[in-house]
Amino acid sequence: MNSESVKIYSEKDVPRLRYIAGLILGDILGLQWEVITDKRKLGKHPAINYSTEKIKGAFKISPESILYETGIIHKDISVEDWNGLPLFFRTSSDSDLPFDIFAASFFLVSRYEEYLEFQTDEHKRFPASLSLAFKNRFLDIPVVDIWTREFSKAFLKKFQTITFKQNEFNAIVSIDTDQPFAYQGNSLLNSLGSILRDLKITPAKGGNQTEIEKKGEPDPFDVSGYITETLEKNQTEAMFFFPVGDNSKYDKNPSWKNSKYRDLIKMLTGKFFTGLRPTYYASGNFTKLKSELNRLNSILGKEVSKCRFNYIRLFFPISYRDILKAGLSEDYSMGFHDEPGFRAGIARPYWFYDLQEDKQTDLKIFPFQVMDETFITHKKLDTTASKEIILKLLNETRKVGGLFVSIWHNTSLLDNQDQNGWREVFEFLLNNQAP
């Protein structure tokens, strides 16, 4: 790989420009780079002219103002077509790209639009329908990765000796163990309440539960054996996220003190990566988040570094500030609960940029593309339609050498009539995401 540094000439050396240059030039393309404000330092290096000036021989990108601004300002964005690709922040006619790739990419990966005022859903989340990508029908492609590929082609025409790194496709299956047991692992009071609720709604199920309790038969929600065997058979990289907070209307996990639940957590941690599943009310509440992290750390006897918020309740920037403050370093919540696709427009891990403080942080974001509950609950799709969408998103991720992350819940993989077909979808994904 060419070790020659790419010089980016800018009238100002600002943190937003350094951040997005690091992502596009460094992380994706594997180039060394440097922002300079003195044209005399350009020398004979491959150069990007990110200014309104004219510099002979440099690759010209006329800048949009967003990278030079501070704070969050409403933007009237018009999305246009460019050879079948969406683009916005169009540049001047003398540019080597028809749009400001740095500004457009920064807008998407920083989740700029989620800092602005918007109408939340019932759980105070940012709905996919409000996103620029959904409105303009490019949520299903990793547009930042694709733009970068097109940029590299144009850049290579001007600087033919430069070489880029080859990104390799990879995939991670993640499992949210929100309800690992139907009956076992619950307190006597919770178990009795569950029996009474089941008897009121479906008497047959309540009867089944009492028989299971008497006979010591396997808990119907405990499908950890099926999941681990299937993952190991396919040699799939996987991680499990565990909730250890207090019960609420939206959190039905066993007590973190329950021995059966603790044993399950330890068993799965011995085989796979594991992380914290902050409960519904822990999102936006640092005290609850830190308490739950301490509980999981105490169960495992080591510090956990990964997390994903329950209900994908991700609030900018407070959610990410809280997990950084708590000592976590990786988040897997970057995706929409109600639509599959690329929430941040990118198919690979990247660093969280705090727009309000205008700085890159040490938190790494791992976006996900699909979640079982999106297909089942929100879009109400059958297994055939779901497999088609999964395959398309897999292929889009594979084409750019990205990371494909999927979310599954143990309750979607039960061996019963209610979840008929979703094990088939799960196994379809594992087969098709293999290298």
Buried (B, 14 or more C-beta within 10 A) or exposed (E): EBEBBBBBBBEEEBBBBBBBBBBBBBBBBBBEBBBBEEBEEBEEBBBBBBBEEEBEEBBBBBBBEBBBEEEBEEBEBEBEEBEEBBBBBBBEEEBBBBBBBBBBBBBBBBBBBBBEEEEEEEBEBBBBEBBBBBEBEBBBBBBBBBBBBBBBEEBBEBBEEBEBEEBEBBBBBBBBBBBBBBBBBBEEEBBEEBBEEBBEEEEEBBEBBBEBBEEEEEBBBBBBEBBBEBBEEBEBBBBBBBBBBBBEEEBBBBBBEBEBBBEBBEEBBEEBBBBBBBBBBBBBBBEBBBBBBBBBBEBBEEEBBBBBBBBBBBBBBBBBBBBBEBEBBBBBBBBBBBBBBBBBBBBBBBBBBBBEEBEBBEBBBBBBBBBBBBBBEBBEBEBEEBBEBBBBBBEBBBBBBBBBBBBBBBBBBBEEEEBEEBBEBBBBBBEBBEE
